[in-house]
Amino acid sequence: MRLLPEFSYGVDLKRLPAADVLSIVGALVRVSESMESIPTNSAVWNSLRAQHPMTVRVNGWFVQYVVDHKRERLVAVNVSR
């Protein structure tokens, strides 16, 4: 399943350089691509649906994201230094 990257309304993208926003989107796309290999009936999806944020570091930013399985999205819920 391909999960599309998205930013939560609570993330203020205006405070991030545009190049970093693009890098974050790219990182979320790569995370999504790696999740494509997980079978849809795998128990891994149950743990991902728990709404516990995961973190990826991009250009010094800590990006917390959750999997919105119903909407097929990786949602960045917090971006901080």
C-alpha positions as CSV (number, residue, x, y, z in Angstrom):
1,M,0.0,0.0,0.0
2,R,1.4,3.4,-1.0
3,L,1.0,6.0,1.8
4,L,1.0,9.6,0.6
5,P,2.9,12.2,2.7
6,E,0.8,14.9,4.4
7,F,1.4,17.6,7.1
8,S,-1.0,18.0,9.9
9,Y,-2.7,21.4,10.2
10,G,-0.7,21.9,13.5
11,V,2.6,21.9,11.6
12,D,3.7,25.5,10.8
13,L,5.5,25.0,7.5
14,K,6.2,28.8,7.2
15,R,9.0,28.5,9.8
16,L,10.8,25.8,7.8
17,P,13.0,26.6,4.7
18,A,11.4,25.4,1.5
19,A,14.3,23.1,0.8
20,D,13.8,21.4,4.1
21,V,10.1,20.9,3.5
22,L,10.9,19.2,0.2
23,S,13.5,17.0,2.0
24,I,10.9,16.0,4.6
25,V,8.4,15.1,1.9
26,G,11.1,13.1,0.2
27,A,11.9,11.2,3.4
28,L,8.3,10.5,4.0
29,V,8.0,9.1,0.5
30,R,10.9,6.8,1.1
31,V,9.4,5.6,4.3
32,S,6.2,4.9,2.4
33,E,8.0,3.1,-0.3
34,S,9.6,0.8,2.3
35,M,6.2,0.1,3.8
36,E,4.9,-1.1,0.4
37,S,6.6,-4.4,0.9
38,I,4.7,-5.1,4.1
39,P,1.7,-7.4,3.3
40,T,-1.6,-5.8,4.0
41,N,-2.6,-8.7,6.4
42,S,0.7,-8.4,8.4
43,A,0.5,-7.8,12.1
44,V,2.9,-4.9,11.6
45,W,0.0,-2.8,10.3
46,N,-1.8,-3.2,13.7
47,S,1.1,-1.7,15.5
48,L,1.3,1.1,13.0
49,R,-2.4,1.9,13.4
50,A,-1.9,2.5,17.1
51,Q,-1.3,6.2,16.4
52,H,2.0,6.4,18.3
53,P,4.2,8.8,16.4
54,M,7.3,7.5,14.8
55,T,10.3,9.8,14.1
56,V,12.6,10.4,11.2
57,R,15.4,13.0,11.3
58,V,15.8,15.2,8.2
59,N,18.4,18.0,7.9
60,G,18.5,18.5,11.7
61,W,14.6,18.4,12.0
62,F,12.9,15.7,14.0
63,V,9.8,14.8,12.1
64,Q,7.1,12.9,14.0
65,Y,4.6,11.1,11.8
66,V,1.7,8.7,12.2
67,V,0.1,6.2,9.7
68,D,-3.4,7.1,8.8
69,H,-4.3,3.7,7.3
70,K,-7.9,4.6,6.4
71,R,-6.8,7.6,4.3
72,E,-3.6,6.0,3.2
73,R,-1.4,8.8,4.5
74,L,1.8,9.3,6.4
75,V,0.9,12.4,8.4
76,A,3.7,14.6,9.8
77,V,2.2,15.7,13.2
78,N,5.2,17.6,14.6
79,V,8.4,19.1,13.2
80,S,11.0,20.4,15.6
81,R,14.8,21.0,16.1
